[in-house]
Amino acid sequence: MTEKTIKELAVDLTVEITNICDAIKGRSVFVNQLLRSCSSIGANSYEAKYAQSKADFVHKFRNCT
């Protein structure tokens, strides 16, 4: 079995969370926040990938957790 990349894991997580959120009725404010926070993983990892230095990379990824 091969290890998945961060991009693949982020896509898998977003798909799973989207499916869960689709099944939730009501509480739309919480569901919307969950969807936004989950989908931001891709943007954060993209930004970290193009960091200007190793320290910048670590700083950007530290903010993802």
Kinemage of the C-alpha trace (Angstrom):
@kinemage 1
@onewidth
@group {chain A} dominant
@subgroup {mainchain}
@vectorlist {calphas} color= white
{ca met a 1} P 0.000 0.000 0.000
{ca thr a 2} L 1.369 3.404 -0.923
{ca glu a 3} L 1.134 6.422 1.312
{ca lys a 4} L -1.193 9.167 0.177
{ca thr a 5} L 0.014 12.689 -0.398
{ca ile a 6} L -1.322 15.595 1.631
{ca lys a 7} L -3.336 16.669 -1.407
{ca glu a 8} L -4.982 13.232 -1.696
{ca leu a 9} L -5.717 13.147 2.037
{ca ala a 10} L -7.199 16.660 1.909
{ca val a 11} L -9.469 15.693 -0.988
{ca asp a 12} L -10.564 12.504 0.786
{ca leu a 13} L -11.326 14.441 3.971
{ca thr a 14} L -13.262 17.111 2.100
{ca val a 15} L -15.370 14.481 0.328
{ca glu a 16} L -16.120 12.678 3.593
{ca ile a 17} L -17.000 15.870 5.471
{ca thr a 18} L -19.179 17.045 2.572
{ca asn a 19} L -21.083 13.749 2.651
{ca ile a 20} L -21.571 14.045 6.404
{ca cys a 21} L -22.715 17.659 6.133
{ca asp a 22} L -25.201 16.739 3.401
{ca ala a 23} L -26.790 14.263 5.817
{ca ile a 24} L -27.104 16.796 8.664
{ca lys a 25} L -30.423 18.559 8.873
{ca gly a 26} L -30.581 21.976 10.524
{ca arg a 27} L -27.768 23.808 12.322
{ca ser a 28} L -26.712 25.372 9.044
{ca val a 29} L -24.284 27.827 10.690
{ca phe a 30} L -22.233 24.954 12.142
{ca val a 31} L -22.411 22.900 8.967
{ca asn a 32} L -21.264 25.843 6.854
{ca gln a 33} L -18.345 26.522 9.194
{ca leu a 34} L -17.312 22.858 9.074
{ca leu a 35} L -17.391 22.872 5.276
{ca arg a 36} L -15.358 26.092 5.077
{ca ser a 37} L -12.729 24.927 7.541
{ca cys a 38} L -12.385 21.540 5.882
{ca ser a 39} L -12.008 22.949 2.392
{ca ser a 40} L -9.358 25.440 3.538
{ca ile a 41} L -6.886 22.577 4.055
{ca gly a 42} L -6.165 22.536 0.332
{ca ala a 43} L -5.514 26.265 0.227
{ca asn a 44} L -3.231 26.106 3.269
{ca ser a 45} L -1.187 23.193 1.905
{ca tyr a 46} L -0.865 24.931 -1.487
{ca glu a 47} L 0.381 28.088 0.214
{ca ala a 48} L 2.847 26.129 2.337
{ca lys a 49} L 4.162 24.262 -0.707
{ca tyr a 50} L 5.318 27.548 -2.207
{ca ala a 51} L 6.922 28.890 0.951
{ca gln a 52} L 10.042 30.976 0.460
{ca ser a 53} L 12.184 29.091 2.984
{ca lys a 54} L 12.112 26.048 5.229
{ca ala a 55} L 11.232 28.259 8.213
{ca asp a 56} L 8.390 29.838 6.213
{ca phe a 57} L 7.136 26.349 5.256
{ca val a 58} L 7.132 25.197 8.886
{ca his a 59} L 5.396 28.379 9.995
{ca lys a 60} L 2.650 28.006 7.379
{ca phe a 61} L 2.043 24.331 8.125
{ca arg a 62} L 2.029 24.951 11.865
{ca asn a 63} L -0.942 27.261 11.292
{ca cys a 64} L -2.820 24.429 9.515
{ca thr a 65} L -3.205 22.353 12.672
